[in-house]
Amino acid sequence: MMDGIRWPAEWEPQADVWTAWPSHPDLWGDGLEAARNEVAGLIKAIGSPRKCVQKAPKVNVLVADRRAMESARAAIPGGVVSFVEMRFGDIWLRDTAPVFVFENNHAVHGVRFRFNGWGGKYILPHDGDLGERLLHHLNMRSINLDMIGEGGAIEGNGAGTLMTTAQCLLNPNRRLPKTAAALTEEHAASALKSSLGVDRVIWLSEGLAYDHTDGHIDNCARFISPQDVVCMRATTTADPQATRLSRIEDELRGQNGMTVHTIPSPGRVVDEAGEILPASYLNFLISNGRVVMPVFGSEFDAPAKAALAALMPQFEVIDLPAKAILKGGGTFHCITQQQPALQS
């Protein structure tokens, strides 16, 4: 473990939240404006005043060029929002931006995975070095993690425990270039512990089906306190995730020192062509007393929000539509990265 390094939990105070404005018509096609509307809703929810004592974080929005800047300014009010012109491949900053950590609570640094486009599936210009450029912009130290992965593949409780899936981080498509053998659980855990300051790594077998990230943990299991974790449970046999969700819950309940809670799954969510989408209510963002949860027009949207709100009574839970963003590959957690506030 790196001395003095600690990866704070998402519910700890945040100074900033980073996201990006959908800026590439060739990637989003006819869904660009719908995705922009949903991203604008998320940004407003993150940056607006709280009912609680915590202040809203500053929201930093990456825009790819001047034309995108004009579109973003027209859709999003000013105030706590800051627009930063910086090239990026697409909006999935959870995976391409750094993971921010404390050093002795007196400095914030950025931990950077080596990024290979989710196992070589989506290689886009400007994604691979975005984390480096963002840290240079912030004048922050970079801690380089010598393994391929993404921020959405890891989930921490701020107290030394990290969850991930073997399906993603140990996938042969994440092996380092010119390396014959795939990463082992032992070597991956060692790298995560040394760079993120954790002492326990929990491995789930796999994440959701139909997820092109190869099973990111932030779609299937989330910490809501150092001891409490939430996952989803299928309500009907028609749920395409039913088998995996049952296995995820069983594996979590087999861990020591954790209390496992469930909320309903969205069930079967499809696009216009009838293709199943990896919809997850767990891809929420926790930010300074507020939880922004994605919903998809499912009959389970309201029950899931009520269940999550009951599990997190100290937070204000807001639900916002996210199906247009989901068609691009993810939702609210996938397109954000929080930057913690320094502690006194």
C-alpha positions as CSV (number, residue, x, y, z in Angstrom):
1,M,0.0,0.0,0.0
2,M,1.3,3.5,-0.8
3,D,1.9,5.4,2.4
4,G,-0.8,8.0,3.1
5,I,-2.9,7.3,0.0
6,R,-6.6,6.9,0.5
7,W,-9.4,6.7,-2.1
8,P,-12.3,8.6,-0.5
9,A,-15.9,7.3,-0.7
10,E,-18.2,9.0,-3.1
11,W,-20.4,10.3,-0.3
12,E,-17.5,12.3,1.2
13,P,-17.4,16.0,0.4
14,Q,-16.6,16.9,-3.2
15,A,-15.1,20.1,-4.5
16,D,-15.8,19.4,-8.1
17,V,-17.5,17.0,-10.4
18,W,-16.2,16.5,-14.0
19,T,-18.4,15.5,-16.9
20,A,-18.4,16.1,-20.7
21,W,-20.8,17.4,-23.2
22,P,-21.9,15.1,-26.0
23,S,-20.0,16.6,-28.9
24,H,-19.6,14.1,-31.7
25,P,-22.5,13.6,-34.1
26,D,-20.7,10.7,-35.7
27,L,-20.9,8.8,-32.4
28,W,-24.4,9.8,-31.3
29,G,-26.2,10.2,-34.6
30,D,-29.9,11.1,-34.4
31,G,-29.7,10.7,-30.6
32,L,-27.3,13.6,-30.0
33,E,-29.9,16.2,-28.9
34,A,-31.7,13.7,-26.7
35,A,-28.4,12.8,-25.0
36,R,-27.5,16.4,-24.6
37,N,-30.9,17.1,-22.9
38,E,-30.3,14.3,-20.4
39,V,-26.7,15.4,-19.7
40,A,-28.0,19.0,-19.2
41,G,-30.5,17.7,-16.6
42,L,-27.8,15.8,-14.8
43,I,-25.5,18.9,-14.7
44,K,-28.3,21.1,-13.3
45,A,-29.1,18.4,-10.6
46,I,-25.5,18.2,-9.5
47,G,-24.9,21.9,-9.5
48,S,-28.1,23.2,-8.0
49,P,-28.5,24.2,-4.3
50,R,-29.1,21.4,-1.7
51,K,-31.8,21.1,1.0
52,C,-29.0,19.8,3.3
53,V,-26.1,21.8,4.7
54,Q,-23.6,20.6,2.1
55,K,-22.8,23.0,-0.8
56,A,-23.2,21.9,-4.4
57,P,-19.8,21.0,-6.0
58,K,-18.5,23.0,-9.0
59,V,-19.4,21.2,-12.2
60,N,-16.7,21.2,-14.8
61,V,-18.0,20.4,-18.3
62,L,-15.5,19.3,-21.0
63,V,-16.4,20.6,-24.4
64,A,-14.6,19.3,-27.5
65,D,-14.6,22.6,-29.5
66,R,-16.1,26.0,-29.9
67,R,-19.3,24.8,-31.6
68,A,-19.9,22.3,-28.7
69,M,-19.2,25.2,-26.2
70,E,-21.9,27.3,-27.8
71,S,-24.4,24.4,-27.6
72,A,-23.5,23.6,-23.9
73,R,-23.8,27.3,-22.9
74,A,-27.2,27.5,-24.5
75,A,-28.4,24.4,-22.6
76,I,-26.9,24.9,-19.2
77,P,-27.1,27.9,-17.0
78,G,-24.0,29.4,-15.6
79,G,-23.3,29.8,-11.9
80,V,-21.4,26.8,-10.5
81,V,-20.8,25.4,-14.0
82,S,-17.4,25.8,-15.6
83,F,-16.8,25.0,-19.2
84,V,-13.4,23.6,-20.2
85,E,-12.4,23.3,-23.8
86,M,-10.5,20.0,-24.1
87,R,-10.4,17.2,-26.7
88,F,-11.9,13.9,-25.7
89,G,-13.1,10.8,-27.5
90,D,-16.5,10.5,-25.8
91,I,-18.2,11.4,-22.6
92,W,-17.4,8.4,-20.4
93,L,-15.1,10.3,-17.9
94,R,-15.6,7.7,-15.2
95,D,-13.2,5.6,-17.3
96,T,-11.0,8.1,-19.0
97,A,-10.5,10.7,-16.3
98,P,-8.2,10.0,-13.3
99,V,-9.5,8.5,-10.1
100,F,-8.8,11.1,-7.4
101,V,-7.2,10.1,-4.2
102,F,-5.9,11.8,-1.0
103,E,-2.4,11.8,0.2
104,N,-2.5,12.3,4.0
105,N,-5.6,14.4,3.5
106,H,-3.4,17.3,2.5
107,A,-3.2,16.9,-1.3
108,V,-5.3,15.4,-4.1
109,H,-3.7,13.3,-6.8
110,G,-5.0,11.4,-9.8
111,V,-4.6,7.7,-10.3
112,R,-4.5,6.7,-14.0
113,F,-5.2,3.2,-15.4
114,R,-3.7,2.4,-18.8
115,F,-6.7,2.7,-21.1
116,N,-7.3,0.6,-24.2
117,G,-10.9,1.4,-25.2
118,W,-12.7,-1.2,-23.1
119,G,-10.7,-4.1,-24.3
120,G,-10.1,-2.7,-27.8
121,K,-13.8,-2.3,-28.7
122,Y,-13.9,1.5,-28.9
123,I,-10.6,3.2,-29.7
124,L,-11.3,6.9,-30.0
125,P,-8.8,9.8,-30.5
126,H,-8.0,11.8,-27.3
127,D,-9.4,9.2,-24.8
128,G,-6.1,7.5,-24.0
129,D,-4.3,10.6,-22.8
130,L,-7.3,12.5,-21.4
131,G,-6.4,11.7,-17.8
132,E,-2.8,13.0,-18.3
133,R,-4.0,16.2,-19.9
134,L,-6.7,16.8,-17.2
135,L,-4.1,16.4,-14.4
136,H,-1.8,18.8,-16.2
137,H,-4.7,21.3,-16.4
138,L,-5.2,20.8,-12.6
139,N,-1.5,20.9,-11.8
140,M,-1.9,17.6,-10.0
141,R,0.5,14.7,-9.5
142,S,-0.3,11.6,-11.5
143,I,0.0,8.1,-10.0
144,N,0.2,5.7,-13.0
145,L,-1.3,2.3,-12.4
146,D,0.5,-0.3,-14.6
147,M,-2.6,-2.2,-15.6
148,I,-5.4,-1.7,-18.0
149,G,-8.7,-0.9,-16.6
150,E,-11.3,1.8,-16.1
151,G,-12.8,3.8,-13.2
152,G,-16.2,2.2,-13.7
153,A,-14.6,-1.2,-13.0
154,I,-13.8,-0.3,-9.3
155,E,-16.0,0.7,-6.4
156,G,-14.6,1.8,-3.0
157,N,-16.0,2.4,0.5
158,G,-13.4,5.0,1.6
159,A,-12.3,2.7,4.4
160,G,-10.0,0.3,2.6
161,T,-12.3,-2.0,0.7
162,L,-12.7,-2.1,-3.1
163,M,-15.1,-4.2,-5.2
164,T,-14.6,-5.2,-8.9
165,T,-15.4,-8.0,-11.3
166,A,-13.1,-10.6,-12.6
167,Q,-15.0,-10.5,-15.9
168,C,-13.6,-7.0,-16.5
169,L,-10.3,-6.5,-14.9
170,L,-9.0,-10.1,-15.5
171,N,-10.4,-10.2,-19.0
172,P,-7.7,-11.2,-21.6
173,N,-8.7,-8.2,-23.6
174,R,-7.3,-6.1,-20.7
175,R,-3.8,-7.6,-20.8
176,L,-0.9,-5.3,-21.3
177,P,0.6,-5.0,-24.8
178,K,3.2,-7.6,-25.6
179,T,2.3,-9.6,-22.4
180,A,1.5,-13.2,-23.1
181,A,-0.4,-14.0,-19.9
182,A,-3.7,-12.4,-18.7
183,L,-3.6,-10.5,-15.4
184,T,-4.0,-12.7,-12.3
185,E,-6.3,-11.8,-9.4
186,E,-3.2,-11.6,-7.1
187,H,-1.3,-9.2,-9.3
188,A,-4.3,-7.1,-10.0
189,A,-5.2,-6.8,-6.3
190,S,-1.6,-5.9,-5.5
191,A,-1.6,-3.0,-8.1
192,L,-5.0,-1.7,-6.8
193,K,-3.9,-1.8,-3.2
194,S,-0.6,0.0,-3.8
195,S,-2.1,2.8,-5.9
196,L,-5.5,3.4,-4.3
197,G,-4.6,2.7,-0.6
198,V,-7.0,-0.1,-0.1
199,D,-6.3,-3.3,1.8
200,R,-9.2,-5.6,0.7
201,V,-10.3,-6.4,-2.8
202,I,-13.7,-8.2,-3.3
203,W,-14.0,-10.0,-6.6
204,L,-17.4,-10.7,-8.1
205,S,-17.5,-13.1,-11.0
206,E,-19.3,-10.9,-13.6
207,G,-21.4,-7.9,-14.1
208,L,-24.6,-7.3,-16.2
209,A,-25.2,-9.0,-19.4
210,Y,-25.2,-7.0,-22.6
211,D,-22.7,-4.5,-21.1
212,H,-19.9,-3.7,-23.5
213,T,-17.6,-2.7,-20.7
214,D,-17.3,-6.4,-19.8
215,G,-19.2,-6.1,-16.5
216,H,-18.3,-2.8,-14.8
217,I,-19.0,-3.0,-11.1
218,D,-20.8,0.4,-11.0
219,N,-23.7,-1.2,-12.9
220,C,-24.2,-4.1,-10.5
221,A,-23.0,-3.3,-6.9
222,R,-22.5,0.0,-5.0
223,F,-21.4,1.0,-1.6
224,I,-23.8,3.3,0.2
225,S,-21.8,3.3,3.5
226,P,-18.5,1.6,4.6
227,Q,-20.5,-1.5,5.6
228,D,-23.6,-1.3,3.3
229,V,-23.7,-2.4,-0.3
230,V,-26.7,-2.3,-2.6
231,C,-27.4,-4.5,-5.6
232,M,-30.5,-5.2,-7.8
233,R,-33.0,-8.0,-7.7
234,A,-35.2,-9.1,-10.7
235,T,-38.9,-8.8,-10.1
236,T,-40.1,-10.9,-13.0
237,T,-38.8,-14.0,-14.8
238,A,-38.8,-11.9,-18.0
239,D,-35.9,-9.8,-16.7
240,P,-32.9,-10.5,-19.0
241,Q,-30.5,-9.9,-16.1
242,A,-32.3,-12.3,-13.6
243,T,-29.6,-15.0,-13.6
244,R,-26.7,-12.6,-13.2
245,L,-28.4,-10.5,-10.6
246,S,-29.1,-13.6,-8.5
247,R,-25.4,-14.6,-8.7
248,I,-24.2,-11.1,-7.9
249,E,-26.4,-11.0,-4.8
250,D,-25.3,-14.5,-3.7
251,E,-21.6,-13.6,-4.1
252,L,-22.1,-10.3,-2.1
253,R,-23.9,-12.1,0.7
254,G,-20.9,-14.5,0.9
255,Q,-18.6,-11.7,1.9
256,N,-17.8,-11.0,5.6
257,G,-18.4,-7.6,7.2
258,M,-21.0,-6.3,4.7
259,T,-24.7,-5.8,4.9
260,V,-26.3,-6.4,1.5
261,H,-29.5,-4.6,0.4
262,T,-31.5,-4.9,-2.8
263,I,-33.6,-2.6,-5.0
264,P,-35.6,-3.7,-8.0
265,S,-34.0,-4.1,-11.4
266,P,-35.4,-2.0,-14.4
267,G,-36.4,-5.3,-16.1
268,R,-36.3,-5.5,-19.9
269,V,-35.2,-2.2,-21.4
270,V,-34.7,-2.1,-25.2
271,D,-33.8,0.4,-27.9
272,E,-35.8,1.2,-31.0
273,A,-34.4,-1.9,-32.7
274,G,-35.5,-4.2,-29.8
275,E,-31.9,-4.7,-28.6
276,I,-31.5,-5.2,-24.9
277,L,-29.8,-2.4,-23.1
278,P,-27.8,-2.9,-19.8
279,A,-30.0,-0.6,-17.8
280,S,-29.1,-0.2,-14.1
281,Y,-30.5,2.0,-11.4
282,L,-27.1,1.5,-9.6
283,N,-25.3,3.8,-12.1
284,F,-26.3,6.7,-9.8
285,L,-23.9,9.5,-8.7
286,I,-23.6,10.5,-5.1
287,S,-22.6,14.1,-4.7
288,N,-22.7,16.3,-1.6
289,G,-25.9,15.0,0.0
290,R,-27.6,14.3,-3.3
291,V,-28.1,11.1,-5.2
292,V,-28.9,11.4,-8.9
293,M,-30.4,8.1,-10.1
294,P,-31.0,7.2,-13.8
295,V,-34.5,6.0,-14.8
296,F,-35.6,4.4,-18.1
297,G,-39.4,4.6,-18.4
298,S,-39.7,1.3,-16.7
299,E,-42.6,0.3,-14.4
300,F,-39.9,-0.3,-11.8
301,D,-38.5,3.3,-11.9
302,A,-40.7,4.6,-9.0
303,P,-40.3,1.5,-6.7
304,A,-36.5,1.5,-7.2
305,K,-36.3,5.2,-6.3
306,A,-38.4,4.6,-3.2
307,A,-36.2,1.7,-2.2
308,L,-33.0,3.6,-2.7
309,A,-34.3,6.6,-0.8
310,A,-35.3,4.4,2.1
311,L,-31.8,2.9,2.2
312,M,-30.2,6.4,2.0
313,P,-32.4,8.6,4.2
314,Q,-29.7,11.2,4.8
315,F,-29.5,11.9,1.1
316,E,-31.9,13.7,-1.3
317,V,-32.6,11.1,-4.1
318,I,-33.4,12.6,-7.5
319,D,-34.4,10.5,-10.5
320,L,-33.8,11.7,-14.0
321,P,-34.3,10.1,-17.4
322,A,-31.2,8.5,-18.9
323,K,-32.3,6.2,-21.7
324,A,-30.8,8.3,-24.5
325,I,-27.4,8.3,-22.7
326,L,-27.7,4.6,-22.1
327,K,-28.0,4.0,-25.8
328,G,-24.5,5.4,-26.1
329,G,-23.2,2.9,-23.5
330,G,-23.8,4.1,-19.9
331,T,-25.6,6.6,-17.7
332,F,-24.8,9.1,-14.9
333,H,-22.0,7.4,-13.0
334,C,-20.3,6.5,-16.3
335,I,-20.2,10.1,-17.5
336,T,-18.9,11.7,-14.3
337,Q,-15.8,11.7,-12.1
338,Q,-15.9,13.4,-8.7
339,Q,-12.9,15.4,-7.3
340,P,-12.9,15.3,-3.5
341,A,-12.6,18.3,-1.3
342,L,-9.5,18.6,0.9
343,Q,-10.3,17.8,4.5
344,S,-9.2,20.1,7.4
